[in-house]
């Protein structure tokens, strides 16, 4: 999915492939498969439609919740890798969002498990370029719509910028 030629020229194949990955990241019993599905879902530089991006977002949020349901204790070692990859994929999806797609995210989707897991990821990676990119993107969104503003503020709280990161207040056109 990283290959932009594929995502641009074979859009008709993207839908079924994304649906399969979304299903795998939530329900597959093998956590390595879930981790690789999350990696693949975070790989595209962009998705062909806002609906597809939001469907991936919702699937990743369900996968965060499902990561606590572990029946096979032989998979225990893989849970940490899965949660790390889900958090990274969330970051990658947030960077891809625009004002329209971020408006489709509700504060109800940001469960306490989501907040805890993402906060832990941010703590471990607060000097990574990923966290800085997400913060910059969050500050670029138009927060004049009240519901969108709540979501953006909640996400900014999670990604609380370290003191050494400077955020450019200027908006970039999307």
C-alpha positions as CSV (number, residue, x, y, z in Angstrom):
1,X,0.0,0.0,0.0
2,X,3.0,2.3,0.2
3,X,3.3,2.2,-3.6
4,X,1.5,5.4,-4.7
5,X,1.1,4.0,-8.2
6,X,-1.0,1.2,-6.9
7,X,-3.2,3.4,-4.7
8,X,-3.8,5.8,-7.6
9,X,-4.2,3.4,-10.5
10,X,-5.9,0.4,-9.0
11,X,-8.5,2.2,-6.8
12,X,-11.0,-0.6,-7.6
13,X,-8.8,-3.1,-5.7
14,X,-8.3,-0.8,-2.7
15,X,-11.8,-1.2,-1.3
16,X,-11.8,-5.0,-0.9
17,X,-8.2,-5.0,0.3
18,X,-8.8,-2.3,2.9
19,X,-11.9,-4.1,4.1
20,X,-9.9,-7.3,4.5
21,X,-7.2,-5.5,6.5
22,X,-9.7,-3.7,8.6
23,X,-11.3,-7.1,9.5
24,X,-8.0,-8.7,10.2
25,X,-6.8,-5.9,12.5
26,X,-9.9,-6.4,14.7
27,X,-10.7,-10.1,14.7
28,X,-7.7,-12.2,13.7
29,X,-6.6,-14.5,16.5
30,X,-2.9,-14.1,15.5
31,X,-1.6,-10.8,16.9
32,X,1.3,-10.7,14.4
33,X,-1.2,-10.7,11.6
34,X,-3.1,-7.9,13.4
35,X,0.1,-5.9,13.8
36,X,0.9,-6.3,10.1
37,X,-2.6,-5.4,9.1
38,X,-2.3,-2.2,11.2
39,X,1.1,-1.5,9.6
40,X,-0.5,-1.9,6.1
41,X,-3.4,0.4,7.0
42,X,-1.0,3.1,8.1
43,X,1.1,2.8,5.0
44,X,-0.7,4.7,2.2
45,X,0.3,8.3,1.8
46,X,-3.3,9.0,1.2
47,X,-6.6,7.1,0.8
48,X,-8.7,7.5,-2.4
49,X,-11.8,8.8,-0.4
50,X,-12.6,10.4,2.9
51,X,-15.0,7.6,3.6
52,X,-12.3,5.0,3.3
53,X,-10.0,6.9,5.6
54,X,-12.8,7.2,8.2
55,X,-13.6,3.4,7.9
56,X,-9.9,2.7,8.5
57,X,-9.9,5.1,11.5
58,X,-13.0,3.4,13.0
59,X,-11.4,-0.1,12.5
60,X,-8.2,1.0,14.2
61,X,-10.2,2.3,17.2
62,X,-12.1,-1.0,17.4
63,X,-8.7,-2.8,17.1
64,X,-7.5,-0.8,20.1
65,X,-10.5,-2.1,22.1
66,X,-10.1,-5.6,20.8
67,X,-6.4,-5.7,21.8
68,X,-7.5,-6.2,25.4
69,X,-9.4,-9.3,24.5
70,X,-6.8,-12.0,24.5
71,X,-7.9,-15.6,24.7
72,X,-4.6,-17.3,23.7
73,X,-1.8,-16.5,26.1
74,X,0.8,-17.7,23.7
75,X,0.0,-14.3,21.9
76,X,0.8,-12.3,25.0
77,X,4.2,-11.2,23.8
78,X,2.7,-9.8,20.7
79,X,0.2,-7.5,22.4
80,X,2.8,-4.8,23.0
81,X,3.9,-4.8,19.4
82,X,0.3,-4.6,18.3
83,X,-0.6,-1.7,20.6
84,X,2.6,0.2,19.4
85,X,1.6,-0.3,15.8
86,X,-2.0,0.7,16.4
87,X,-0.8,3.9,18.0
88,X,1.6,4.6,15.2
89,X,-1.2,4.0,12.6
90,X,-3.5,6.4,14.5
91,X,-0.7,9.0,14.2
92,X,-0.4,8.3,10.5
93,X,-4.1,8.6,9.9
94,X,-4.4,11.9,11.9
95,X,-1.7,13.4,9.7
96,X,-3.7,12.4,6.6
97,X,-7.0,13.9,7.8
98,X,-8.4,17.2,6.7
99,X,-11.1,19.5,8.2
100,X,-13.8,17.3,6.6
101,X,-12.5,14.0,7.8
102,X,-11.6,15.2,11.3
103,X,-15.2,16.5,11.6
104,X,-16.3,12.9,11.3
105,X,-14.4,11.9,14.4
106,X,-16.4,12.2,17.6
107,X,-15.2,12.6,21.2
108,X,-17.2,9.4,21.9
109,X,-14.7,7.5,19.8
110,X,-11.9,8.5,22.1
111,X,-12.3,5.9,24.8
112,X,-10.3,5.9,28.0
113,X,-8.4,2.9,26.7
114,X,-7.6,4.8,23.5
115,X,-6.4,7.8,25.5
116,X,-4.3,5.6,27.8
117,X,-2.7,3.7,25.0
118,X,-2.0,6.7,22.9
119,X,-0.7,8.7,25.8
120,X,1.7,5.9,26.6
121,X,2.9,5.8,23.0
122,X,3.4,9.6,23.0
123,X,5.4,9.4,26.3
124,X,7.7,6.7,24.8
125,X,8.0,8.6,21.4
126,X,7.8,12.3,22.4
127,X,11.1,13.1,20.6
128,X,10.1,11.2,17.5
129,X,9.2,13.1,14.3
130,X,5.9,11.3,14.3
131,X,4.5,13.1,17.4
132,X,5.7,16.4,16.1
133,X,4.0,15.9,12.8
134,X,0.7,15.0,14.4
135,X,0.9,18.0,16.7
136,X,1.6,20.3,13.7
137,X,-1.3,18.8,11.9
138,X,-3.7,19.2,14.8
139,X,-2.9,22.8,15.1
140,X,-3.6,23.3,11.4
141,X,-7.2,22.2,11.6
142,X,-10.0,24.8,11.6
143,X,-11.4,24.5,15.1
144,X,-14.2,27.0,14.7
145,X,-16.8,24.2,14.6
146,X,-17.6,23.3,18.2
147,X,-17.7,19.5,17.9
148,X,-14.6,19.5,15.8
149,X,-12.9,21.8,18.4
150,X,-13.7,19.3,21.2
151,X,-12.0,16.5,19.3
152,X,-9.0,18.5,18.3
153,X,-8.6,19.8,21.9
154,X,-8.8,16.2,23.3
155,X,-6.2,15.0,20.8
156,X,-3.9,17.9,21.5
157,X,-4.1,17.0,25.2
158,X,-3.0,13.5,24.4
159,X,-0.2,14.7,22.2
160,X,0.8,17.4,24.8
161,X,3.8,19.0,23.2
162,X,7.1,18.8,24.9
163,X,8.6,22.2,25.6
164,X,11.2,21.9,22.9
165,X,8.7,21.4,20.1
166,X,7.6,24.7,18.5
167,X,4.3,24.6,16.6
168,X,3.9,26.9,13.6
169,X,0.5,28.6,14.1
170,X,0.1,29.3,10.4
171,X,-2.5,27.2,8.6
172,X,-1.5,25.3,5.5
173,X,-4.0,24.8,2.8
174,X,-5.4,21.3,2.5
